[in-house]
Amino acid sequence: MKPLPDMLRRLPYVFYALAALFFVWELANQWMTISYTTQYAGGDDPMVRLSKSMALFSAVREAVYILANGAFLHVAIAIYDKVKGE
């Protein structure tokens, strides 16, 4: 079997960093959208709370998806190493 390139071995860590980046980025974008569109509604408005909850859920879901892809790649590399005998 051919050895895996070093970049492929580092790729799971790129996914982990991207998960954190996308979580913050998506949450910030949605939070700003909510703030701009509901600036005249009170902070206790149920629709504002629902929108913020949906924004948090969406950001977490996206980050978990990216994180799971990195973890899957990490496991696939470990299986490859185990089969290869390293």
Backbone as JSON Lines, residues from 0, in Angstrom:
{"i":0,"aa":"M","n":[0.83,-1.18,0.0],"ca":[0.0,0.0,0.0],"c":[0.88,1.25,0.0]}
{"i":1,"aa":"K","n":[0.39,2.26,-0.66],"ca":[1.12,3.52,-0.7],"c":[0.88,4.28,0.6]}
{"i":2,"aa":"P","n":[1.9,4.99,1.07],"ca":[1.69,5.79,2.29],"c":[0.79,6.99,2.0]}
{"i":3,"aa":"L","n":[0.07,7.4,3.02],"ca":[-0.81,8.55,2.87],"c":[0.0,9.84,2.91]}
{"i":4,"aa":"P","n":[-0.36,10.81,2.11],"ca":[0.33,12.1,2.15],"c":[0.12,12.78,3.51]}
{"i":5,"aa":"D","n":[1.1,13.58,3.9],"ca":[1.01,14.27,5.2],"c":[-0.19,15.19,5.27]}
{"i":6,"aa":"M","n":[-0.52,15.83,4.16],"ca":[-1.67,16.74,4.17],"c":[-2.97,16.0,4.47]}
{"i":7,"aa":"L","n":[-3.1,14.79,3.95],"ca":[-4.29,13.99,4.23],"c":[-4.35,13.59,5.7]}
{"i":8,"aa":"R","n":[-3.2,13.35,6.29],"ca":[-3.16,13.01,7.72],"c":[-3.52,14.21,8.6]}
{"i":9,"aa":"R","n":[-3.25,15.42,8.12],"ca":[-3.59,16.63,8.88],"c":[-5.0,17.13,8.61]}
{"i":10,"aa":"L","n":[-5.64,16.59,7.61],"ca":[-6.96,17.06,7.2],"c":[-8.03,16.98,8.3]}
{"i":11,"aa":"P","n":[-8.07,15.93,9.15],"ca":[-9.08,15.95,10.21],"c":[-8.98,17.17,11.12]}
{"i":12,"aa":"Y","n":[-7.78,17.62,11.4],"ca":[-7.6,18.79,12.25],"c":[-8.08,20.07,11.56]}
{"i":13,"aa":"V","n":[-7.99,20.09,10.23],"ca":[-8.53,21.21,9.47],"c":[-10.06,21.23,9.62]}
{"i":14,"aa":"F","n":[-10.67,20.05,9.55],"ca":[-12.11,19.95,9.75],"c":[-12.51,20.42,11.15]}
{"i":15,"aa":"Y","n":[-11.73,20.07,12.17],"ca":[-12.05,20.49,13.54],"c":[-11.99,22.02,13.66]}
{"i":16,"aa":"A","n":[-10.97,22.62,13.06],"ca":[-10.86,24.08,13.09],"c":[-11.99,24.74,12.3]}
{"i":17,"aa":"L","n":[-12.34,24.15,11.17],"ca":[-13.43,24.69,10.37],"c":[-14.77,24.6,11.11]}
{"i":18,"aa":"A","n":[-14.95,23.54,11.88],"ca":[-16.19,23.4,12.65],"c":[-16.34,24.55,13.63]}
{"i":19,"aa":"A","n":[-15.26,24.89,14.32],"ca":[-15.31,26.01,15.27],"c":[-15.53,27.33,14.54]}
{"i":20,"aa":"L","n":[-14.83,27.52,13.44],"ca":[-14.97,28.75,12.66],"c":[-16.39,28.92,12.12]}
{"i":21,"aa":"F","n":[-16.93,27.87,11.54],"ca":[-18.27,27.96,10.96],"c":[-19.33,28.14,12.04]}
{"i":22,"aa":"F","n":[-19.13,27.56,13.22],"ca":[-20.08,27.76,14.32],"c":[-20.16,29.23,14.69]}
{"i":23,"aa":"V","n":[-19.01,29.84,14.9],"ca":[-18.98,31.25,15.29],"c":[-19.5,32.13,14.16]}
{"i":24,"aa":"W","n":[-19.09,31.84,12.95],"ca":[-19.5,32.66,11.8],"c":[-21.0,32.58,11.56]}
{"i":25,"aa":"E","n":[-21.55,31.37,11.55],"ca":[-22.98,31.22,11.31],"c":[-23.8,31.85,12.42]}
{"i":26,"aa":"L","n":[-23.39,31.63,13.66],"ca":[-24.13,32.2,14.78],"c":[-24.08,33.73,14.74]}
{"i":27,"aa":"A","n":[-22.92,34.29,14.44],"ca":[-22.81,35.75,14.36],"c":[-23.66,36.32,13.23]}
{"i":28,"aa":"N","n":[-23.65,35.69,12.08],"ca":[-24.46,36.17,10.95],"c":[-25.94,36.14,11.28]}
{"i":29,"aa":"Q","n":[-26.39,35.04,11.83],"ca":[-27.81,34.93,12.14],"c":[-28.2,35.87,13.28]}
{"i":30,"aa":"W","n":[-27.31,36.01,14.25],"ca":[-27.6,36.9,15.38],"c":[-27.74,38.35,14.91]}
{"i":31,"aa":"M","n":[-26.85,38.77,14.0],"ca":[-26.93,40.13,13.47],"c":[-28.21,40.31,12.66]}
{"i":32,"aa":"T","n":[-28.6,39.31,11.89],"ca":[-29.84,39.39,11.13],"c":[-31.03,39.54,12.06]}
{"i":33,"aa":"I","n":[-31.04,38.76,13.13],"ca":[-32.13,38.84,14.1],"c":[-32.13,40.22,14.75]}
{"i":34,"aa":"S","n":[-30.98,40.71,15.11],"ca":[-30.88,42.01,15.77],"c":[-31.38,43.15,14.87]}
{"i":35,"aa":"Y","n":[-31.01,43.08,13.58],"ca":[-31.42,44.13,12.66],"c":[-32.92,44.08,12.36]}
{"i":36,"aa":"T","n":[-33.46,42.9,12.22],"ca":[-34.86,42.8,11.84],"c":[-35.81,42.95,13.03]}
{"i":37,"aa":"T","n":[-35.31,42.75,14.23],"ca":[-36.19,42.85,15.4],"c":[-35.72,43.93,16.36]}
{"i":38,"aa":"Q","n":[-35.07,44.96,15.84],"ca":[-34.5,45.98,16.72],"c":[-35.56,46.76,17.48]}
{"i":39,"aa":"Y","n":[-36.79,46.78,16.96],"ca":[-37.84,47.52,17.65],"c":[-38.7,46.62,18.54]}
{"i":40,"aa":"A","n":[-38.46,45.32,18.47],"ca":[-39.19,44.4,19.35],"c":[-38.43,44.31,20.67]}
{"i":41,"aa":"G","n":[-39.13,44.05,21.71],"ca":[-38.48,43.93,23.01],"c":[-37.69,42.65,23.11]}
{"i":42,"aa":"G","n":[-36.76,42.61,24.03],"ca":[-35.93,41.42,24.22],"c":[-36.71,40.23,24.74]}
{"i":43,"aa":"D","n":[-37.9,40.49,25.32],"ca":[-38.72,39.41,25.86],"c":[-39.77,38.93,24.87]}
{"i":44,"aa":"D","n":[-39.7,39.42,23.65],"ca":[-40.66,39.02,22.62],"c":[-40.45,37.53,22.32]}
{"i":45,"aa":"P","n":[-41.51,36.73,22.33],"ca":[-41.36,35.29,22.07],"c":[-40.78,34.98,20.69]}
{"i":46,"aa":"M","n":[-41.09,35.79,19.7],"ca":[-40.55,35.55,18.36],"c":[-39.04,35.77,18.31]}
{"i":47,"aa":"V","n":[-38.55,36.75,19.07],"ca":[-37.11,37.0,19.13],"c":[-36.41,35.82,19.8]}
{"i":48,"aa":"R","n":[-36.99,35.33,20.88],"ca":[-36.39,34.18,21.57],"c":[-36.39,32.95,20.68]}
{"i":49,"aa":"L","n":[-37.48,32.73,19.96],"ca":[-37.55,31.59,19.04],"c":[-36.5,31.72,17.94]}
{"i":50,"aa":"S","n":[-36.35,32.9,17.38],"ca":[-35.37,33.12,16.31],"c":[-33.95,32.89,16.81]}
{"i":51,"aa":"K","n":[-33.66,33.34,18.02],"ca":[-32.32,33.12,18.58],"c":[-32.08,31.64,18.85]}
{"i":52,"aa":"S","n":[-33.1,30.95,19.31],"ca":[-32.97,29.51,19.54],"c":[-32.73,28.77,18.23]}
{"i":53,"aa":"M","n":[-33.45,29.16,17.19],"ca":[-33.26,28.54,15.87],"c":[-31.87,28.83,15.32]}
{"i":54,"aa":"A","n":[-31.37,30.03,15.57],"ca":[-30.02,30.39,15.1],"c":[-28.97,29.53,15.8]}
{"i":55,"aa":"L","n":[-29.12,29.36,17.11],"ca":[-28.17,28.53,17.86],"c":[-28.24,27.08,17.39]}
{"i":56,"aa":"F","n":[-29.44,26.57,17.21],"ca":[-29.61,25.2,16.74],"c":[-28.96,25.0,15.38]}
{"i":57,"aa":"S","n":[-29.17,25.93,14.47],"ca":[-28.61,25.82,13.12],"c":[-27.08,25.85,13.15]}
{"i":58,"aa":"A","n":[-26.53,26.73,13.95],"ca":[-25.06,26.83,14.04],"c":[-24.47,25.57,14.66]}
{"i":59,"aa":"V","n":[-25.11,25.05,15.69],"ca":[-24.61,23.81,16.32],"c":[-24.71,22.64,15.36]}
{"i":60,"aa":"R","n":[-25.83,22.55,14.64],"ca":[-26.02,21.44,13.7],"c":[-24.95,21.46,12.61]}
{"i":61,"aa":"E","n":[-24.66,22.63,12.08],"ca":[-23.64,22.75,11.03],"c":[-22.25,22.38,11.57]}
{"i":62,"aa":"A","n":[-21.94,22.85,12.76],"ca":[-20.63,22.56,13.36],"c":[-20.49,21.07,13.67]}
{"i":63,"aa":"V","n":[-21.54,20.45,14.15],"ca":[-21.48,19.01,14.46],"c":[-21.31,18.2,13.18]}
{"i":64,"aa":"Y","n":[-21.96,18.61,12.11],"ca":[-21.81,17.92,10.83],"c":[-20.35,17.98,10.35]}
{"i":65,"aa":"I","n":[-19.75,19.14,10.41],"ca":[-18.35,19.28,9.98],"c":[-17.43,18.5,10.91]}
{"i":66,"aa":"L","n":[-17.7,18.57,12.21],"ca":[-16.9,17.84,13.19],"c":[-16.99,16.33,12.97]}
{"i":67,"aa":"A","n":[-18.18,15.84,12.65],"ca":[-18.36,14.41,12.4],"c":[-17.6,13.97,11.16]}
{"i":68,"aa":"N","n":[-17.55,14.82,10.14],"ca":[-16.77,14.48,8.95],"c":[-15.29,14.38,9.28]}
{"i":69,"aa":"G","n":[-14.8,15.29,10.12],"ca":[-13.4,15.21,10.54],"c":[-13.13,13.96,11.35]}
{"i":70,"aa":"A","n":[-14.05,13.62,12.25],"ca":[-13.88,12.41,13.06],"c":[-13.92,11.16,12.19]}
{"i":71,"aa":"F","n":[-14.81,11.14,11.2],"ca":[-14.87,9.99,10.3],"c":[-13.56,9.83,9.54]}
{"i":72,"aa":"L","n":[-13.01,10.93,9.08],"ca":[-11.74,10.88,8.36],"c":[-10.62,10.41,9.29]}
{"i":73,"aa":"H","n":[-10.66,10.86,10.53],"ca":[-9.67,10.43,11.52],"c":[-9.74,8.92,11.72]}
{"i":74,"aa":"V","n":[-10.94,8.38,11.85],"ca":[-11.13,6.94,12.02],"c":[-10.69,6.19,10.77]}
{"i":75,"aa":"A","n":[-11.01,6.71,9.59],"ca":[-10.62,6.06,8.35],"c":[-9.09,5.98,8.22]}
{"i":76,"aa":"I","n":[-8.4,7.02,8.63],"ca":[-6.94,7.0,8.59],"c":[-6.39,5.98,9.6]}
{"i":77,"aa":"A","n":[-7.0,5.9,10.78],"ca":[-6.56,4.93,11.78],"c":[-6.78,3.5,11.28]}
{"i":78,"aa":"I","n":[-7.89,3.26,10.6],"ca":[-8.14,1.92,10.04],"c":[-7.12,1.62,8.95]}
{"i":79,"aa":"Y","n":[-6.82,2.59,8.11],"ca":[-5.82,2.41,7.06],"c":[-4.47,2.04,7.68]}
{"i":80,"aa":"D","n":[-4.09,2.76,8.74],"ca":[-2.82,2.47,9.4],"c":[-2.82,1.08,10.03]}
{"i":81,"aa":"K","n":[-3.94,0.68,10.59],"ca":[-4.04,-0.64,11.22],"c":[-3.93,-1.73,10.16]}
{"i":82,"aa":"V","n":[-4.57,-1.56,9.02],"ca":[-4.52,-2.56,7.94],"c":[-3.13,-2.61,7.35]}
{"i":83,"aa":"K","n":[-2.52,-1.44,7.22],"ca":[-1.18,-1.38,6.64],"c":[-0.14,-1.99,7.57]}
{"i":84,"aa":"G","n":[-0.37,-1.88,8.88],"ca":[0.54,-2.48,9.85],"c":[1.51,-1.5,10.46]}
{"i":85,"aa":"E","n":[1.15,-0.22,10.49],"ca":[2.04,0.78,11.09],"c":[1.78,0.88,12.56]}
